[in-house]
């Protein structure tokens, strides 16, 4: 059984970089982040420690096209039935989706903060923010925009980014958004929600 806090952090993780993998008869949570976010991986590890068989480890991969070695921090939970309902909600034909009832699921500032730590950033040229939601369809992103407005009073828009779209938090909303999530953001990731005067 997941605690309330674990569930809230799981929702933000699924919306971000986390993956729920079908592994045999069970489902496991997989967490991977770059080496600059080691603190964040260790924090998530502590959150799910009762469900993880071993400490985070460094995984090295070689990118053939770029001819570069990359390192990332990784851990996975045990495969079990705890995560099955979450995979059923957020995956369809092995593809991550946004459930139509996301308003009932994404209702904690902690979840939004984890989503931001995973997949958000502040623009360099202004105080606007972005959430990298490129993976989701335009209609799915509309569900997220509606959810952020209905549950948190945060006005966002959908911006085109190359061939995809992502969620844009304009300056008129960024202060409110940052004030909401900042209490939950790790010190090492505060730059993501630090607005310039």
Legacy VTK file of the C-alpha trace (Angstrom):
# vtk DataFile Version 3.0
C-alpha trace
ASCII
DATASET POLYDATA
POINTS 197 float
0.000 0.000 0.000
1.416 3.400 -0.980
1.238 6.219 1.556
-0.539 9.465 0.599
2.848 11.174 0.165
4.184 8.354 -1.998
1.079 8.563 -4.186
1.446 12.329 -4.632
5.119 11.992 -5.546
4.333 9.086 -7.862
1.801 11.181 -9.815
4.375 13.943 -10.394
6.984 11.345 -11.342
4.707 9.670 -13.888
3.855 13.046 -15.457
7.592 13.698 -15.634
10.457 11.319 -16.337
9.322 8.249 -14.406
8.231 5.019 -16.053
5.954 2.248 -14.881
7.217 -0.931 -16.506
5.319 -4.163 -16.840
7.815 -6.701 -15.568
6.523 -10.238 -15.640
3.284 -10.352 -13.679
4.035 -7.165 -11.764
4.725 -3.496 -12.419
7.761 -1.554 -11.231
8.614 2.132 -11.058
11.804 3.074 -12.874
13.579 6.339 -12.004
16.430 7.738 -14.119
18.029 11.178 -13.982
21.290 12.721 -15.156
24.277 12.926 -12.845
23.606 16.597 -12.092
20.427 15.465 -10.311
21.953 12.882 -7.965
20.401 14.607 -4.924
16.995 14.314 -6.531
17.411 10.602 -7.287
18.509 9.957 -3.696
15.487 11.912 -2.432
13.111 9.801 -4.545
14.913 6.670 -3.402
14.235 7.615 0.229
10.562 8.238 -0.609
10.145 4.742 -2.089
12.825 3.003 -0.031
10.436 0.416 1.425
9.714 -0.750 -2.139
13.254 -0.702 -3.580
15.572 -3.749 -3.476
18.883 -1.863 -3.801
20.406 1.622 -3.675
20.589 3.846 -6.777
23.432 3.059 -9.139
25.211 4.764 -12.005
24.408 3.468 -15.477
26.775 4.264 -18.341
25.637 4.256 -21.950
27.356 5.059 -25.248
25.487 7.171 -27.787
26.679 5.928 -31.197
25.468 8.885 -33.263
27.047 11.455 -30.939
30.035 9.220 -30.123
29.676 10.132 -26.463
29.431 8.301 -23.157
26.593 9.316 -20.831
26.026 8.533 -17.169
22.776 8.577 -15.249
21.531 7.627 -11.795
18.971 4.846 -11.690
16.836 2.758 -9.392
13.795 0.535 -9.819
11.270 -0.680 -7.288
10.257 -4.286 -6.799
7.773 -5.578 -9.363
4.465 -6.029 -7.608
0.765 -5.283 -7.729
0.997 -1.927 -5.917
1.705 -0.012 -9.129
-0.719 -1.901 -11.375
-3.665 0.499 -10.973
-1.366 3.441 -11.757
-0.094 1.785 -14.919
-3.684 1.012 -15.935
-4.539 4.708 -15.466
-1.516 6.248 -17.188
-0.693 3.760 -19.962
-2.537 2.568 -23.027
-0.947 0.006 -25.370
2.381 0.530 -23.547
2.262 4.305 -24.238
2.061 6.880 -21.448
-1.165 8.906 -21.595
-3.064 11.506 -19.576
-6.222 9.992 -18.051
-9.453 11.839 -18.767
-10.076 12.094 -15.004
-6.706 13.763 -14.341
-8.468 16.451 -12.252
-9.210 13.787 -9.636
-5.620 12.500 -9.707
-3.470 15.649 -9.949
-4.717 17.627 -6.963
-1.656 18.110 -4.732
0.937 20.926 -4.977
3.545 18.265 -4.099
2.651 16.343 -7.277
3.000 19.520 -9.357
6.342 20.310 -7.683
7.712 16.856 -8.540
6.451 17.246 -12.110
8.271 20.594 -12.296
11.480 19.163 -10.813
11.342 16.309 -13.315
10.347 18.096 -16.460
10.084 21.859 -15.997
12.359 24.826 -16.530
12.438 28.601 -16.424
13.020 30.448 -19.673
16.296 32.351 -19.871
14.836 35.486 -21.425
11.897 36.074 -19.065
10.076 34.742 -16.002
7.864 32.366 -17.954
8.104 28.632 -17.292
7.672 25.521 -19.403
6.691 21.940 -18.663
8.088 19.466 -21.181
4.850 17.724 -22.095
5.938 17.012 -25.690
5.257 13.309 -25.183
1.513 13.891 -24.815
-1.018 14.727 -27.512
-2.490 18.203 -27.869
-5.828 17.017 -26.437
-4.064 15.407 -23.477
-2.226 18.646 -22.798
-5.564 20.477 -22.851
-6.667 18.140 -20.049
-3.575 19.172 -18.056
-4.155 22.882 -18.732
-7.760 22.543 -17.544
-6.608 20.630 -14.465
-3.998 23.240 -13.478
-6.645 25.943 -13.765
-9.454 24.074 -11.985
-7.390 22.598 -9.129
-4.748 25.264 -8.532
-5.964 28.463 -10.219
-2.903 28.477 -12.487
-3.457 29.894 -15.976
-1.362 28.110 -18.611
-1.367 27.804 -22.391
-0.157 25.288 -24.939
2.758 26.449 -27.098
4.069 24.897 -30.273
7.641 23.679 -29.930
8.996 22.441 -33.246
6.734 19.593 -34.319
5.283 19.112 -30.829
3.565 21.142 -28.117
4.218 21.814 -24.459
2.663 23.629 -21.528
3.680 27.251 -21.095
3.244 29.143 -17.822
3.304 32.860 -18.719
4.773 35.541 -16.465
1.323 36.546 -15.225
0.976 33.062 -13.667
4.581 32.083 -12.912
4.771 33.887 -9.543
1.699 32.077 -8.220
2.941 28.764 -9.601
6.385 29.161 -8.014
4.951 30.176 -4.643
2.793 27.046 -4.699
5.537 24.541 -5.533
8.629 26.156 -3.955
8.077 24.692 -0.437
8.368 21.214 -1.977
11.323 21.842 -4.301
14.780 20.539 -3.336
17.434 23.190 -2.719
19.509 21.855 -5.621
16.570 22.428 -8.008
15.370 25.812 -6.753
16.856 27.422 -9.873
13.862 26.017 -11.763
11.463 28.184 -9.755
13.698 31.205 -8.997
12.251 34.184 -10.807
14.333 37.254 -11.593
13.213 40.620 -10.151
LINES 1 198
197 0 1 2 3 4 5 6 7 8 9 10 11 12 13 14 15 16 17 18 19 20 21 22 23 24 25 26 27 28 29 30 31 32 33 34 35 36 37 38 39 40 41 42 43 44 45 46 47 48 49 50 51 52 53 54 55 56 57 58 59 60 61 62 63 64 65 66 67 68 69 70 71 72 73 74 75 76 77 78 79 80 81 82 83 84 85 86 87 88 89 90 91 92 93 94 95 96 97 98 99 100 101 102 103 104 105 106 107 108 109 110 111 112 113 114 115 116 117 118 119 120 121 122 123 124 125 126 127 128 129 130 131 132 133 134 135 136 137 138 139 140 141 142 143 144 145 146 147 148 149 150 151 152 153 154 155 156 157 158 159 160 161 162 163 164 165 166 167 168 169 170 171 172 173 174 175 176 177 178 179 180 181 182 183 184 185 186 187 188 189 190 191 192 193 194 195 196
